[in-house]
Amino acid sequence: MNSPDWLRVLLTRRMLICVFTGFSSGLPLFLLLNLLPAWLFSEGISLREIGAMTLIQLPYTWKFLWSPLLDRYALPGFGRRRGWMLLTQIGLLFTIGSIGMLSPRLDLSQIVLLALLLTFLSATQDIAIDAFRREILSDAELGLGTSVHVNAYRISGLVPGSLALVLADHLPWAQVFWITALFMLPGMAMSWRVQEPVIAAARPRTLREAVVEPFKEFMGRAGVREALLILIFIFFYKLGDSLCTALATPFYLSMGYTKTQVGLVAKHAILWPAVIGGLVGGLWMVRLGINRALWLFGVVQVTSIFGYAWLAWLGPQTSIGATQLVSLAGVIGFEALGVGLGSVAFVAYIARATHPLYTATQFALFTSLAAVPRSFVNASAGWLVEQLGWFGFFLLCAALAVPGMLLLFRVAPWRKNNTQKV
């Protein structure tokens, strides 16, 4: 694909829609990963308790259980995709704002319940958004569309991970959470204005069909043994990187950086490497194909974990100067580049593995499995840090990234036709 070709595909209404889907999808998750731990840590909640709270992300793991409902039923006047997107986005806005009105010391149980509701709404939004995005993009647009979506997804992290942290040094937490919640409004406007995908009209005739057929189709297409290998690969490919960043904000704070420094330096170091990584990854994937992109981008993703190990080896800084800030920005920037590249190839692989008739359920199944490390394994992050220390913890994360790379020999061979369906 030459320059005019990819530029023409990039500057389309469908790619603009992918900006909004990515931003709306990423904001709630990054709030759980960045803003919520920082809030709890600053209010005196222990690392072990904060790490255990990652279990509230379980709906991301189990969302395939109710995804057939979104394939089968439509909201009157809006359709299956638009209706569910808008409904969940409204719920997310009010849930995010409500969390900040509580006190971590006095209302921790209520905070856990609201955070669990937030995760459920976010996971349900993801089911609808993933299906909607897959249905509006042709196979030729899939790589670039995934790249745009992932870029916007990553950029949304600047709201709870940067802007909100800076505001927290100057405003009450309740106001910070409501300001963060208002960033759901662009996604709501998108859901209101877009048209329902034409393919979405052919919905399953019964709930049983919506539940059973997606699994039968996948197993029949790939074969049981190959299907299981694909599912194991989806679990392992992002395992090391996901665990590495599970307690990223508390790690920065424990290394001696202030919330403002984390907000202005650490989080902004993510922006351009992630954007460049995601965009270049999407464009490069047009030439490389998904299989080879998984190999090359995965190597960068694994290597970036060692930067965190180096920071941990240096230990807490008694005084923070330009050198320390540049080191922090460099490590985080390289990690963001690796994740930007790896995520684009990984999400494109998942999208390629879905069947058009069962987009929501199959996409939810695959992304649910990818969320297992974030929901279950990451819950042990605080305990692992207490046992191993930060340096040993990051070395373990690097080791856990290896199995996913080895599985590429079977699920995405380098020489296999990269456009071939899974």
Secondary structure by P-SEA (a helix, b strand, c coil): ccaaaaaaaaacaaaaaaaaaaaaacaaaaaaacaaaaaaaaacccaaaaaaaccccccccccccaaaaaaccccccccaaaaaaaaaaaaaaaaaaaaaaccccccaaaaaaaaaaaaaaaaaaaaaaaaaaaaaccccaaaaaaaaaaaaaaaaccccccaaaaaaacccaaaaaaaaaacaaaaaaaaaccccccccccccccccccccaaaaaaaaaccaaaaaaaaaaaaccaaaaaaaacaaaaaaaaacccaaaaaccccccccaaaaaaaaaaaaaaaaacaaaaaaaaaaaaaaaaaaaaaaaaacccccccaaaaaaaaaaaaaaaaaaaaaaaaaaaaaaaacccccaaaaaaaaaaaaaccccccccaaaaaaaaccaaaaaaaaaaaaaaaaaaccccccccccccccc
